Amino acid sequence: MNTPKHMRHLRAFCCVLGLSSLAACQTLDQIGTSLNELNDGLGQYADRPENTGPDMSPASLPAFGKGDAFVFDGGRAIYVEETKGDRIVWNGGGDYLFETTGDFTGPILEWSYTDKEDRERSGSAYVKEGSGNIWPLEFDKQVRMSTRSANVDPDTGDVNEYDQWLICKVPATANIAVPAGSFETFVIECSR
């Protein structure tokens, strides 16, 4: 099929225009960042929650050492297996090991365990630039963290990569009583 010469030039010109406009497009990360900035700015118009718990000074991130543990209401416990610089390796029971920064509220950066079918599961993540930090804890503080994670399929070895967003906030302080005693504490809520 013979296309007239002026039509071929017009098509070529349209292709060049289309390709040059790609540089002006935003990536999904840039769009997400823009939406997050817009959303963060809208918070100034929201009613501030009232804290009915004790007044507390900001709390710094605790330092963890080998053997330190969290014991949950259901009896499950995780403990520090080892520290490696600014990272902590936690033992979640059996061969379930996972690694975080000193900020235990943040995402798990490395993990491995054997599943019920006796297959080795593992993965990793990194925190993207621009993510917030909840520490020091203060009433009504909220941060957003963005991560890029990868899981390794135990059967094929294929890597599945995905983005995750984690929002952590300190909506209140509270007085709590546990077997170890009574404490004034910050309430931390995190959601994906």
C-alpha positions as CSV (number, residue, x, y, z in Angstrom):
1,M,0.0,0.0,0.0
2,N,1.4,3.4,-1.0
3,T,1.0,6.1,1.6
4,P,1.4,9.6,0.3
5,K,4.6,11.2,1.3
6,H,3.0,14.0,3.3
7,M,1.1,11.4,5.4
8,R,4.3,9.5,6.2
9,H,5.9,12.8,7.4
10,L,2.8,13.6,9.5
11,R,2.9,10.1,11.1
12,A,6.6,10.5,11.9
13,F,6.0,13.9,13.3
14,C,3.2,12.5,15.5
15,C,5.5,9.8,16.8
16,V,8.2,12.3,17.7
17,L,5.6,14.5,19.5
18,G,4.3,11.5,21.4
19,L,7.7,10.3,22.5
20,S,8.8,13.8,23.5
21,S,5.8,14.1,25.7
22,L,6.7,11.0,27.7
23,A,9.4,12.9,29.5
24,A,6.7,15.2,30.9
25,C,4.8,12.2,32.4
26,Q,5.1,11.4,36.1
27,T,6.1,7.9,37.3
28,L,3.7,6.1,39.7
29,D,6.0,6.9,42.6
30,Q,5.9,10.6,41.7
31,I,2.1,10.6,41.5
32,G,1.9,8.7,44.8
33,T,4.2,11.3,46.4
34,S,2.1,14.2,45.1
35,L,-1.1,12.6,46.4
36,N,0.5,12.0,49.8
37,E,1.7,15.6,50.0
38,L,-1.8,16.8,49.1
39,N,-3.4,14.5,51.7
40,D,-0.9,15.5,54.4
41,G,-1.8,19.2,53.8
42,L,-5.5,18.5,54.2
43,G,-4.9,17.3,57.8
44,Q,-4.5,20.8,59.0
45,Y,-8.3,21.3,58.6
46,A,-9.3,18.2,60.6
47,D,-10.4,18.4,64.2
48,R,-7.6,17.4,66.5
49,P,-8.4,14.4,68.7
50,E,-8.5,14.8,72.4
51,N,-6.1,12.7,74.5
52,T,-7.8,11.3,77.5
53,G,-4.6,9.5,78.7
54,P,-1.7,10.8,80.8
55,D,0.4,13.8,79.6
56,M,3.7,12.4,78.5
57,S,7.0,13.8,77.2
58,P,8.2,12.6,73.8
59,A,9.6,9.1,74.0
60,S,12.9,8.2,72.2
61,L,13.5,4.9,70.4
62,P,14.6,2.2,72.8
63,A,17.9,0.4,72.3
64,F,17.5,-3.4,72.1
65,G,20.0,-6.1,73.0
66,K,20.2,-9.8,72.6
67,G,17.4,-11.6,74.6
68,D,15.1,-8.5,74.8
69,A,11.5,-9.6,73.9
70,F,8.0,-8.6,73.2
71,V,5.3,-10.9,74.7
72,F,1.9,-10.5,73.2
73,D,-1.5,-10.9,74.8
74,G,-2.0,-14.3,73.2
75,G,1.2,-15.6,74.7
76,R,3.3,-15.4,71.5
77,A,6.7,-13.9,72.0
78,I,9.4,-12.6,69.7
79,Y,12.9,-11.9,71.0
80,V,16.1,-10.4,69.8
81,E,18.3,-13.1,68.3
82,E,21.2,-10.6,67.5
83,T,22.0,-7.0,66.7
84,K,24.0,-6.1,63.5
85,G,24.9,-2.4,63.5
86,D,21.6,-0.5,63.2
87,R,19.6,-3.7,62.5
88,I,18.0,-6.2,64.8
89,V,17.4,-9.9,64.0
90,W,14.2,-11.1,65.7
91,N,13.3,-14.7,66.3
92,G,9.5,-15.2,65.9
93,G,9.5,-18.8,66.9
94,G,10.9,-21.9,65.3
95,D,13.0,-21.0,62.3
96,Y,11.1,-17.7,61.6
97,L,13.7,-15.0,61.6
98,F,13.2,-11.4,60.5
99,E,15.2,-8.3,60.5
100,T,14.2,-4.7,61.2
101,T,15.9,-1.4,61.9
102,G,15.9,-0.4,65.5
103,D,12.4,1.0,64.8
104,F,10.3,-2.1,65.5
105,T,7.2,-0.2,64.2
106,G,8.7,-0.1,60.8
107,P,8.6,-2.7,58.0
108,I,10.4,-6.0,58.2
109,L,13.5,-5.7,55.9
110,E,14.5,-9.4,55.6
111,W,12.6,-12.6,56.5
112,S,12.9,-16.3,56.2
113,Y,11.0,-19.4,57.6
114,T,9.9,-22.9,56.6
115,D,6.2,-23.1,55.8
116,K,3.7,-25.9,56.6
117,E,4.6,-27.7,53.4
118,D,8.3,-27.7,54.5
119,R,9.3,-25.1,51.9
120,E,11.8,-22.3,52.6
121,R,10.2,-18.9,52.3
122,S,12.1,-15.7,52.2
123,G,11.9,-12.1,51.2
124,S,13.3,-8.6,51.6
125,A,12.2,-5.0,51.5
126,Y,13.7,-1.5,51.6
127,V,12.2,1.8,52.9
128,K,11.9,4.3,50.1
129,E,13.3,7.8,50.3
130,G,11.0,10.4,51.8
131,S,9.3,7.9,54.3
132,G,8.6,9.2,57.8
133,N,9.8,8.1,61.2
134,I,7.4,7.8,64.1
135,W,10.2,8.4,66.7
136,P,10.3,10.2,69.0
137,L,6.8,9.2,69.9
138,E,4.4,12.1,70.6
139,F,0.6,12.2,70.9
140,D,-1.2,12.8,67.6
141,K,1.9,12.1,65.5
142,Q,1.4,10.3,62.1
143,V,3.8,9.2,59.5
144,R,3.7,7.4,56.2
145,M,6.3,4.9,55.1
146,S,6.7,3.5,51.6
147,T,8.5,0.2,50.9
148,R,9.5,-1.9,47.9
149,S,9.3,-5.6,48.9
150,A,10.2,-8.9,47.2
151,N,9.2,-12.4,48.0
152,V,10.9,-15.5,46.5
153,D,8.6,-18.2,45.3
154,P,9.8,-21.4,47.0
155,D,8.9,-23.6,44.0
156,T,10.2,-21.6,41.1
157,G,12.6,-19.2,42.6
158,D,10.8,-16.4,40.9
159,V,10.9,-13.0,42.7
160,N,7.6,-11.2,43.1
161,E,8.1,-7.5,43.7
162,Y,5.5,-5.1,45.1
163,D,5.1,-1.7,46.8
164,Q,3.6,-1.3,50.2
165,W,2.5,1.7,52.3
166,L,2.5,1.7,56.0
167,I,0.8,4.4,58.1
168,C,1.7,4.6,61.8
169,K,0.1,7.0,64.2
170,V,0.1,7.8,67.9
171,P,-3.6,8.4,68.6
172,A,-3.4,8.5,72.4
173,T,-1.5,7.8,75.6
174,A,-2.8,5.2,78.1
175,N,-2.3,3.7,81.5
176,I,-1.9,-0.1,81.1
177,A,-1.6,-2.9,83.6
178,V,0.3,-6.1,82.6
179,P,1.9,-8.9,84.6
180,A,5.1,-6.9,84.7
181,G,3.4,-3.9,86.3
182,S,1.4,-0.7,85.5
183,F,2.8,1.8,83.0
184,E,2.0,5.0,81.2
185,T,2.5,4.4,77.5
186,F,1.9,5.7,74.0
187,V,-0.6,3.9,71.8
188,I,0.9,3.1,68.4
189,E,-1.4,2.0,65.5
190,C,0.1,0.9,62.2
191,S,-1.9,-0.2,59.1
192,R,-1.1,-1.2,55.5
